[in-house]
């Protein structure tokens, strides 16, 4: 059994268009963009985490982060571990080595709040990654926002019902 290689990824944005919402992760080394179809509420939680918004009362991901910290735990990283039949699977990895299965959207939302790294399995990147030939240091923020405003699932070469997604 071979050990999976893990590649750091960054959240570059959430894009909502018509009836689909994409979360876009970027592998800054190879310039691969991983589009993950998520629900609108999951996308809102991720966007709020990315913006650093702190609600007056904790939302689910804020509550989970607080529970983990209150119990003395620390989220070490999240891993986008596999892609099966178009569904992304993730794991929460704690500092003591314990792992918890997670939806990719929940893992991303929690990673943003816990300020921990997000890693993607090399196999997932090879399967779902789209080469955009940019690295984080090359991204012109305004130009990338324009790209996000115009991107849809169809731009990644698959119809929405065939696009990589999560449940």
C-alpha positions, -999 to 999 in steps of 0.1 A, spaced: 0 0 0 15 33 -10 15 64 12 -6 93 -3 12 125 -10 -4 156 5 -4 190 -13 -12 223 5 -41 241 -10 -56 275 -4 -92 287 -6 -94 312 -34 -131 318 -34 -167 308 -35 -186 313 -67 -224 312 -69 -241 312 -102 -277 301 -111 -284 269 -91 -247 259 -85 -221 270 -60 -184 263 -64 -157 264 -38 -123 268 -55 -91 255 -39 -57 263 -55 -26 242 -54 0 270 -57 28 246 -67 13 232 -99 -14 258 -105 -42 233 -103 -76 246 -93 -100 221 -76 -137 230 -80 -160 215 -55 -198 219 -59 -214 227 -25 -248 238 -13 -256 275 -8 -255 273 30 -222 255 30 -208 281 6 -221 309 29 -203 293 59 -171 291 39 -174 327 27 -180 339 62 -150 321 75 -128 334 47 -140 370 54 -133 364 92 -169 373 101 -177 366 137 -214 363 143 -230 376 175 -240 340 184 -219 311 172 -229 293 140 -222 256 137 -185 258 126 -178 285 152 -194 263 178 -174 232 168 -142 251 169 -150 264 204 -159 229 216 -127 215 202 -106 242 220 -126 240 252 -120 203 254 -83 209 250 -80 198 214 -64 214 184 -73 209 148 -39 203 132 -51 202 95 -79 192 72 -73 168 44 -94 165 12 -87 128 12 -105 112 -17 -130 116 -46 -154 88 -52 -181 90 -79 -179 128 -80 -181 131 -42 -153 147 -22 -144 132 12 -124 150 38 -109 143 73 -103 165 103 -68 156 117 -62 166 153 -29 173 170 -30 140 189 -34 121 156 -71 114 158 -91 117 127 -128 124 120 -145 120 86 -160 151 73 -177 166 42 -152 187 23 -173 219 28 -174 214 66 -137 207 67 -129 238 47 -152 260 69 -137 246 100 -101 250 88 -107 287 81 -120 292 116 -92 272 132 -66 288 110 -51 254 101 -37 241 69 -58 225 42 -41 196 23 -54 178 -7 -44 142 -17 -22 142 -48 -46 117 -64 -76 140 -59 -56 169 -75 -47 146 -104 -83 137 -109 -102 169 -102 -76 196 -106 -79 220 -136 -46 236 -147 -50 274 -145 -13 281 -145 -12 306 -116 4 305 -83 -6 326 -53 23 350 -59 11 355 -95 -25 361 -87 -36 396 -95 -65 399 -69 -87 420 -91 -82 399 -121 -89 367 -102 -121 382 -88 -132 389 -123 -124 353 -132 -145 341 -102 -174 364 -113 -175 346 -147 -166 310 -139 -192 282 -138 -191 244 -135 -192 242 -173 -158 260 -175 -142 229 -160 -152 206 -188 -181 188 -173 -218 194 -172 -231 203 -137 -246 168 -131 -212 153 -140 -192 178 -120 -172 168 -89 -194 175 -60 -200 165 -24 -230 153 -5 
